[in-house]
Amino acid sequence: MAENGKRVLIVDLDPQGNASTGLGIDLEAREYTTYDLLLDDVPLTDIIQKTAHENLNIIPATVDLSSADLELMSNEKRSFLLHDALRQHAMEGFDIDVILIDCPPSLNLLTINAMVAAHSVLIPLQSEFFALEGLSQLMLTVREVRQSANTALRIEGVVLTMVDTRNNLSAQVEKDARDNLGDLVFRTRIPRNVRLSEAPSYALPVLNYDSQSKGAQAYRDLARELLEKSTPAAA
């Protein structure tokens, strides 16, 4: 999206901080993080960092975020903290087109905060049998959030990832997903690709690590398809 000229902000909401590491944000440089965004009164100008990539900013994460779940429980507005933080007046100065919230791989209070804050949910679906079971639970959670805290929340779509065209299981998972979800499943599929696996170890997005790889091209196609179908401010 940034490569296409959109001004993008990534909110790393995963205590593992993989999005931050993958964009070359060293631990020493993460003085303020999404923990501060949610729980401390720190100005956005101190929290939002530029990355080495044009049009791409980030609010990084560290393992400190793993304790946020417990600390959020006592807050009356615990499900709306991210929603309010990303809509404060100071955000206008950053002129952001797209906010992408990278969620932890579990349905906890951080994930609920992301769903309450977002316009839509983009769901990666690994081409494995048990991933379909997890998808069902996620769909139920989206429905509950829509009924209680964010009536405008929609499912942007489901993206098939780690697709191996030589594997019958990948083909079966794709068929089941498309049969059950129809147009919600993106046309673009993200393949198993060694360059995608290698890029994070060099603290680079795959588009910079190997711009011509199949993995990089797949993510370009996905960004293009997402921009075609989403509203300008979708998060």
PyMOL commands that set and color helices and strands:
alter all, ss='L'
color gray80, all
select helices_A, chain A and resi 18-22+27-29+34-39+44-47+63-72+81-85+89-94+109-117+129-148+168-184+194-202+206-209+214-229
alter helices_A, ss='H'
color red, helices_A
select strands_A, chain A and resi 8-12+49-50+56-59+98-102+120-126+154-163+185-191
alter strands_A, ss='S'
color yellow, strands_A
deselect
rebuild
show_as cartoon
